[in-house]
Each structure stands twice: as structure tokens, then as C-alpha cells.
Amino acid sequence: FFLKGIILEYVQGGELKTKSIDLLNLGPDTDAIALVEEIRKGEPLITASCKEHVIHLVRRLQEKLGEKEDHKFYLFKVLRAHILPLTNVAFNKSGSRFITGSYDRTCKVWDTASGEELRTLEGHGNVVYAIAFNNPYGDKIATGSFDKTCKLWSTETGKCYHTFRGHSAEIVCLSFNLQSTLVATGSMDTTAKLWDIEKGEEIVTLSGHSAEIIALSFNTTGDRIITGSFDHTVAVWDVDTGRMLHTLIGHRGEISSAQFNWDCSLIVTGSMDKTCMLWNAMTGTHIATLTGHSDEILDVCFDYAGQRIATASADGSARVYNAETKKCIAKLEGHGGEISKICFNPKGNRILTASSDKTARLWDAATGHCFQILEGHTDEIFSCAFNYKGDTIITGSKDNTCRIWH
């Protein structure tokens, strides 16, 4: 389960389907049994036999929401990760492992608790740029490279299951669907491709953009994928058919980032045109333009509940907007250089930013108050991530090191 939402898996006509149930109004004091009864009224999938399990999940969520949080992070370890610069870092869901990609053509798997390097995934002929675990499972890793291929690996053994060939230029973004049946790759060749993890085959090519694809994201249920391109547009595709359903037209600059919210109803896009836009995911219509930044927007994200949107900009500031009212509720000011990455902790009350000023910062999502600066890197930080519990952070820097913070 995710915070503020549960995914139901069920079989219909022999096919595994998923559906997300929202718990946006869940608080530490909500009556869990009454809430589940309420959900059951409108949700025939929750049968009497699984009701107890859902109540248990809701209570676990409540415990998480009720935890008091003023966690200060301390540097736990500096990892001299690679002989050449890093490209990306990513956690598995529990945060027990993380991976780093590098210009040295490898991806390394690390144990978070000890800081030990577990294995090196070797085989690419060029920069390993895009990396991901198949969360929530975490037993597989995908690596996308400038050698135009994507490789699928076993986390445990480091064995390469498949090499996906077909792109005619560098792969710069990739993602697993939440069901862990597909991996999507986006390339400088203007296409994205969907690959079958089990069979190791290409399922479909998503063609339609007129410039490089630099961002892609599946929705929670896995039936849609969005691609963001240097052609100023974001395309919404049907995963089963590979058909383009909508083109989100409105930005006047290259797209830097695009994401669905948790219940798959909204899409947020960030662009080099200094704006962030909100779209209806079902119809592809423009809902709002979030303005205020004075330079390019480099990253955007939703919190897990889809109630807030955070934007990171080259102007050195970040902003938080209410997804409902579209109003700016907080300005995160203090970095001395552009902010390239931004993310919420899973609970949604903290924001982490990574900047070219060599620091990462932690902010209160509601007030914009900066309550911690993570210092020590000697060059710009281009990657940062929380683990799922929200009590560990990794930062990746151009100084060729990764830092683990607890």
C-alpha cells in the first residue's frame, strides 16, 4: 500500500487487474471500521473475506500518519561510488538497497544499512544513465544506457536476464509499471518503447513525438503512460494498444518533468518555459498554469496523496501549490544555485531538494520553513531520494560520491 491509498488486485476474466482506492480523508482519529464499511458500499471488490485485511491496512496507515516527526538527519556514510561521475541514484521500496548509475558504464548495488557495495552490473558499452528497481518488489533492476540498450538484471545475483535492443539513440529515461510486468524506455530517437519483462521482447513502440523524450511515467493502474519531450508536448498513451490518446499542448519550452497523481486523475508537467501545468488525465484538457518562477522549471512532483505539487527551478527556489485551489502555499527559498530535483517524503509533510550549491535541504511542506541543510558534498547534487519509511536519504553528487543520511 501507499500512504493515503490502497491498491486492490483482482482477477477478472482471467486477467489480473488493479484499482486504487483513495483514503484522502484518513486521519489518526478516523474510525477505521466505519471507513472500510463506507468504502465497501461503493466497492464490490472488497468482499467480506478480505474486509479484515483492509481494516488492518487502514490501521497501519493511521499509525504512520500519527507518528510525530521531527527527525534530524545525520551523515551516516560517504560512498566513493564510481571512478567516473554518477548519473542517478534510486532506492528499492524498503530502502534496504540502492543503486547508482555512472559514466563508468556500470550500475552498482549497495546495502544501505552497512554502506557496502554488493555488486557491480557490468555489460553496457556506454554511460549507464537511467536506473530503476521494479518497486514495490525490488527483485529486478533496469538500466538504460547511451549504448541505446536497456538491460534487465536480478538484484540478488546480478545476472542479466535480457538486453532490450531497438532504440536508435541514447536511452535517457525508464520506468517499470507498478505491476512489474513491463519496463518503458524513452530515447533521444524521439520514441518510447514498452518491453515485456518475462519474455524479454518489445511489445510496442510509442511514436509521435518530433523531438527527444526525456521523461516518462506510468500511472498507478498501469493502463496509461505519459512521455514528455523536447518538442514542448506531453503525450498520453494507452499501454495495451500503444495508441496516443491525448497530446498535452500548451507549454512553450522543452518539457523537463511529467507525473501522474496517485489516483491517476491528474497530470503535472514542468517546462523550460518557467511554468508548471496541471491537466485532466482522462480528457487531456488543461486545468491550470502554475506560475511564479523566474527561470526554467527543472523538476515537478505530487505528494503521494496528490493534494500538493512541488516545483524546483533554475531560479534557486522551489514552490508548493495546492492541487485543488492551484494556489501557491509555500515558497522554499535559501538555496544558492539551481534546484534540479525535488521530492516529498512518503508522508507528504517534508520536501527534499537537491541543488548546484552543493547542498540538499529539508523543508516543511506546509510552511516552507527550511529546517535542515545537508552539507558536505564538494560539487553539485543532482539526485536525492527518500526511502519508503522516510527515515533515510541518499544524495548523489558530481563529486563522484553518494552520501547516506539517517
C-alpha distance (Angstrom), angle and dihedral (degrees) to the residues before:
residue distance angle dihedral
F1 . . .
F2 3.77 . .
L3 3.76 125.0 .
K4 3.79 110.4 -81.0
G5 3.79 93.2 7.0
I6 3.79 142.9 64.8
I7 3.79 126.4 -155.4
L8 3.77 116.6 -143.1
E9 3.79 117.8 -154.3
Y10 3.79 116.9 -160.0
V11 3.77 139.2 160.9
Q12 3.80 119.6 -118.6
G13 3.77 121.6 175.3
G14 3.80 90.0 -12.8
E15 3.82 92.7 -54.8
L16 3.79 126.0 113.4
K17 3.81 109.1 -124.4
T18 3.77 132.4 -179.8
K19 3.76 134.2 -151.0
S20 3.79 128.9 -175.8
I21 3.79 120.4 -135.6
D22 3.79 116.5 -156.3
L23 3.78 121.9 -136.3
L24 3.78 96.7 177.3
N25 3.79 94.8 142.3
L26 3.80 93.5 50.7
G27 3.79 113.4 126.8
P28 3.81 134.6 172.2
D29 3.83 89.0 -96.9
T30 3.82 100.0 45.0
D31 3.82 115.5 123.0
A32 3.82 100.0 -113.1
I33 3.81 95.6 -160.7
A34 3.81 92.9 50.2
L35 3.81 90.8 46.7
V36 3.81 92.6 52.3
E37 3.82 90.7 47.4
E38 3.82 87.6 52.4
I39 3.82 91.6 50.3
R40 3.83 90.8 47.2
K41 3.80 91.4 57.8
G42 3.76 90.7 64.9
E43 3.79 98.1 28.8
P44 3.82 117.8 65.8
L45 3.82 89.5 -179.3
I46 3.80 91.7 74.9
T47 3.78 100.1 78.7
A48 3.79 125.1 -173.3
S49 3.79 89.6 -99.9
C50 3.80 95.0 60.7
K51 3.80 97.3 35.5
E52 3.82 93.6 94.9
H53 3.80 90.7 52.4
V54 3.81 91.8 52.0
I55 3.82 90.9 49.0
H56 3.82 88.2 51.4
L57 3.82 90.7 51.3
V58 3.79 92.1 48.7
R59 3.82 90.8 50.9
R60 3.80 91.1 50.3
L61 3.78 88.9 51.4
Q62 3.80 89.6 50.9
E63 3.80 91.2 52.7
K64 3.80 89.4 53.8
L65 3.79 92.1 48.0
G66 3.80 91.8 49.1
E67 3.81 95.8 52.9
K68 3.77 112.3 113.0
E69 3.71 109.9 -124.3
D70 3.74 128.2 -156.4
H71 3.72 97.2 127.1
K72 3.79 115.0 167.8
F73 3.79 114.0 -155.1
Y74 3.80 122.4 -136.3
L75 3.78 128.4 -167.2
F76 3.79 107.9 -98.6
K77 3.79 102.4 174.5
V78 3.78 144.3 -7.8
L79 3.80 112.4 -142.7
R80 3.79 119.0 -158.3
A81 3.72 87.4 -147.8
H82 3.80 108.9 178.5
I83 3.80 142.0 1.1
L84 3.82 89.6 -121.4
P85 3.82 130.0 39.4
L86 3.78 121.9 -64.2
T87 3.79 121.5 -116.2
N88 3.81 104.3 -170.4
V89 3.80 145.6 -8.7
A90 3.82 128.7 -152.2
F91 3.82 137.7 177.4
N92 3.76 129.2 -141.6
K93 3.80 112.2 -122.9
S94 3.80 99.0 -91.5
G95 3.80 91.8 41.4
S96 3.81 92.7 -124.1
R97 3.81 91.0 121.8
F98 3.76 135.7 28.1
I99 3.78 134.9 -175.9
T100 3.79 134.7 -144.1
G101 3.80 128.1 -158.1
S102 3.79 122.4 -154.7
Y103 3.78 150.0 -175.8
D104 3.83 85.0 -114.7
R105 3.85 86.5 80.2
T106 3.81 94.9 -112.2
C107 3.78 140.1 101.1
K108 3.80 116.9 -145.1
V109 3.80 127.0 -153.6
W110 3.82 116.3 -145.7
D111 3.79 136.0 -167.9
T112 3.82 106.4 -128.4
A113 3.81 97.2 -156.3
S114 3.80 95.8 54.3
G115 3.80 101.2 21.7
E116 3.82 88.2 -128.7
E117 3.79 121.4 149.3
L118 3.82 105.8 -120.7
R119 3.79 100.5 -173.5
T120 3.77 146.4 -23.0
L121 3.81 119.0 -126.3
E122 3.79 105.1 -144.6
G123 3.78 129.9 179.3
H124 3.79 109.3 83.4
G125 3.79 116.8 116.1
N126 3.80 95.3 -145.5
V127 3.82 144.5 15.7
V128 3.83 114.9 -26.5
Y129 3.78 99.2 -137.2
A130 3.82 112.0 160.4
I131 3.81 120.9 43.3
A132 3.81 135.9 172.8
F133 3.79 145.0 164.4
N134 3.81 118.4 -133.6
N135 3.80 91.2 -114.2
P136 2.97 135.4 -140.1
Y137 3.83 86.5 33.2
G138 3.78 100.5 40.0
D139 3.82 96.0 -167.7
K140 3.82 93.1 114.7
I141 3.79 135.7 50.9
A142 3.80 127.9 -160.7
T143 3.81 122.3 -156.5
G144 3.80 124.7 -168.0
S145 3.77 118.6 -161.0
F146 3.78 144.8 -168.1
D147 3.84 83.7 -119.2
K148 3.87 84.5 79.2
T149 3.82 94.1 -114.1
C150 3.78 135.3 104.4
K151 3.79 120.0 -147.6
L152 3.80 128.6 -157.1
W153 3.83 116.5 -148.9
S154 3.78 140.0 -175.7
T155 3.82 110.1 -113.9
E156 3.79 91.8 -150.3
T157 3.79 102.1 46.2
G158 3.81 103.0 19.1
K159 3.80 89.1 -128.9
C160 3.82 115.5 152.3
Y161 3.81 108.1 -125.1
H162 3.81 98.7 -177.2
T163 3.77 142.8 -0.9
F164 3.79 110.6 -148.5
R165 3.82 111.2 -148.6
G166 3.79 127.6 -178.4
H167 3.80 110.1 86.4
S168 3.79 115.1 109.5
A169 3.82 95.8 -151.5
E170 3.82 141.5 28.1
I171 3.81 119.7 -45.9
V172 3.81 107.5 -131.5
C173 3.82 104.8 168.9
L174 3.78 137.1 27.0
S175 3.77 141.1 169.7
F176 3.79 141.2 -177.2
N177 3.78 119.0 -134.7
L178 3.80 112.6 -116.4
Q179 3.81 90.0 -109.9
S180 3.82 89.5 59.9
T181 3.79 94.0 -132.5
L182 3.81 97.7 109.8
V183 3.75 140.1 36.5
A184 3.80 120.1 -157.9
T185 3.81 123.8 -154.1
G186 3.80 127.9 -164.5
S187 3.77 121.2 -157.8
M188 3.79 146.1 -169.1
D189 3.85 84.6 -118.2
T190 3.90 87.0 79.8
T191 3.82 93.8 -111.4
A192 3.77 136.8 98.2
K193 3.78 122.7 -151.2
L194 3.80 132.8 -155.9
W195 3.80 116.7 -145.3
D196 3.80 130.3 -164.7
I197 3.82 108.3 -123.9
E198 3.81 96.1 -155.3
K199 3.79 99.1 43.4
G200 3.79 95.9 34.1
E201 3.81 91.3 -134.4
E202 3.77 136.6 127.8
I203 3.79 110.5 -105.8
V204 3.79 101.1 -173.8
T205 3.80 143.8 -17.2
L206 3.80 117.1 -130.5
S207 3.82 104.4 -143.9
G208 3.77 125.5 175.2
H209 3.79 109.3 86.6
S210 3.79 117.7 107.2
A211 3.83 95.7 -150.7
E212 3.80 141.8 31.1
I213 3.82 119.5 -48.3
I214 3.79 109.9 -133.1
A215 3.81 103.7 165.4
L216 3.78 135.0 39.5
S217 3.76 135.7 169.1
F218 3.82 137.0 177.9
N219 3.76 119.9 -141.7
T220 3.81 118.6 -119.2
T221 3.78 95.9 -99.0
G222 3.80 92.1 48.2
D223 3.81 97.8 -129.7
R224 3.82 95.0 107.9
I225 3.79 136.1 44.4
I226 3.79 129.9 -172.7
T227 3.79 127.5 -151.1
G228 3.80 125.2 -162.6
S229 3.78 119.6 -155.0
F230 3.79 144.9 -171.2
D231 3.85 84.6 -117.4
H232 3.86 86.3 81.5
T233 3.82 93.6 -110.7
V234 3.79 138.9 101.9
A235 3.80 117.9 -147.1
V236 3.82 125.4 -152.4
W237 3.82 113.2 -149.3
D238 3.78 135.1 -168.5
V239 3.81 105.0 -123.0
D240 3.81 96.2 -150.9
T241 3.80 97.1 51.9
G242 3.81 102.7 21.9
R243 3.80 87.8 -128.7
M244 3.79 119.2 150.2
L245 3.81 105.8 -121.3
H246 3.81 101.3 179.7
T247 3.76 140.5 2.2
L248 3.79 113.2 -147.7
I249 3.80 102.8 -142.7
G250 3.78 122.9 -178.4
H251 3.77 110.6 81.2
R252 3.82 116.7 107.9
G253 3.76 96.5 -156.0
E254 3.78 141.7 42.7
I255 3.82 115.8 -60.4
S256 3.80 113.7 -114.1
S257 3.78 101.9 178.9
A258 3.83 141.5 4.8
Q259 3.80 132.1 -177.9
F260 3.82 143.1 169.1
N261 3.78 120.2 -130.6
W262 3.79 118.8 -120.3
D263 3.81 99.0 -91.8
C264 3.84 91.1 45.3
S265 3.83 93.4 -121.3
L266 3.82 98.8 112.4
I267 3.78 138.1 43.1
V268 3.80 123.7 -158.9
T269 3.80 121.9 -159.9
G270 3.80 131.6 -171.2
S271 3.76 124.3 -159.6
M272 3.79 146.1 -173.7
D273 3.85 85.1 -114.9
K274 3.88 87.3 81.9
T275 3.81 93.4 -110.7
C276 3.76 138.1 102.9
M277 3.81 119.4 -148.6
L278 3.77 132.7 -156.2
W279 3.83 120.1 -148.2
N280 3.78 138.3 -174.4
A281 3.81 103.4 -112.5
M282 3.81 94.9 -153.5
T283 3.80 98.6 50.0
G284 3.81 101.7 22.2
T285 3.80 91.2 -128.8
H286 3.79 123.3 147.6
I287 3.81 112.7 -109.1
A288 3.80 104.2 176.4
T289 3.80 146.4 -18.2
L290 3.79 114.7 -132.5
T291 3.80 109.1 -150.0
G292 3.78 136.8 176.2
H293 3.78 105.9 94.9
S294 3.80 117.1 112.1
D295 3.81 95.9 -153.3
E296 3.81 141.4 30.0
I297 3.80 119.1 -44.9
L298 3.80 106.8 -127.2
D299 3.81 101.7 -179.6
V300 3.81 139.5 11.9
C301 3.79 133.0 -175.5
F302 3.79 144.3 171.8
D303 3.78 123.0 -133.3
Y304 3.81 111.9 -115.6
A305 3.79 92.4 -96.4
G306 3.81 92.2 52.0
Q307 3.81 91.3 -127.3
R308 3.78 97.8 113.9
I309 3.79 135.8 40.2
A310 3.80 123.6 -155.9
T311 3.81 124.4 -160.6
A312 3.80 129.2 -164.9
S313 3.76 120.9 -158.8
A314 3.79 144.3 -168.9
D315 3.81 85.6 -123.2
G316 3.83 87.7 78.6
S317 3.80 95.8 -110.7
A318 3.79 136.0 97.0
R319 3.79 127.9 -152.1
V320 3.78 136.5 -156.2
Y321 3.80 120.0 -147.8
N322 3.79 130.8 -171.0
A323 3.83 106.2 -119.6
E324 3.80 91.2 -149.4
T325 3.82 100.7 48.3
K326 3.85 95.7 24.5
K327 3.82 87.7 -137.4
C328 3.80 123.3 139.3
I329 3.81 105.0 -112.6
A330 3.81 99.5 177.8
K331 3.80 141.2 15.7
L332 3.79 115.7 -151.5
E333 3.79 105.3 -151.3
G334 3.80 129.4 169.8
H335 3.80 109.5 75.8
G336 3.81 114.7 118.7
G337 3.79 95.6 -145.5
E338 3.78 143.6 24.2
I339 3.81 118.7 -48.9
S340 3.79 110.9 -133.3
K341 3.81 101.0 175.5
I342 3.78 136.0 35.3
C343 3.80 133.0 174.8
F344 3.79 141.5 163.9
N345 3.78 121.9 -126.9
P346 3.83 110.5 -113.5
K347 3.80 92.1 -98.6
G348 3.79 90.5 54.8
N349 3.81 97.4 -131.6
R350 3.81 97.0 101.4
I351 3.79 133.2 53.5
L352 3.80 126.5 -157.1
T353 3.81 122.1 -157.4
A354 3.80 131.6 -172.9
S355 3.78 121.0 -154.3
S356 3.79 145.3 -175.1
D357 3.84 86.6 -120.1
K358 3.86 86.0 82.1
T359 3.82 93.4 -109.7
A360 3.77 137.4 99.3
R361 3.79 118.3 -150.0
L362 3.79 136.0 -154.9
W363 3.79 118.4 -145.4
D364 3.77 138.4 -175.2
A365 3.82 103.8 -110.8
A366 3.80 94.2 -147.5
T367 3.81 100.9 46.2
G368 3.81 104.1 21.8
H369 3.81 90.1 -126.4
C370 3.83 112.4 154.3
F371 3.75 107.0 -136.5
Q372 3.78 101.7 170.7
I373 3.79 139.8 26.3
L374 3.81 116.2 -159.5
E375 3.79 104.1 -147.4
G376 3.80 135.2 177.7
H377 3.79 107.9 76.7
T378 3.81 111.9 117.7
D379 3.82 97.1 -149.2
E380 3.78 138.3 30.5
I381 3.81 119.3 -51.6
F382 3.79 111.9 -133.6
S383 3.77 101.3 170.0
C384 3.80 136.2 44.3
A385 3.77 135.0 163.1
F386 3.79 143.8 174.4
N387 3.76 123.0 -139.1
Y388 3.80 115.5 -123.5
K389 3.80 94.7 -95.9
G390 3.78 89.5 51.8
D391 3.81 94.7 -130.6
T392 3.81 98.9 104.3
I393 3.81 130.5 55.7
I394 3.77 131.4 -171.0
T395 3.78 123.6 -161.1
G396 3.79 125.1 -168.1
S397 3.78 121.5 -157.7
K398 3.78 142.8 -173.5
D399 3.83 85.2 -116.4
N400 3.86 84.6 81.5
T401 3.79 93.1 -113.0
C402 3.76 136.6 109.8
R403 3.76 120.7 -150.1
I404 3.79 125.7 -153.1
W405 3.80 115.7 -152.3
H406 3.82 124.6 -169.0
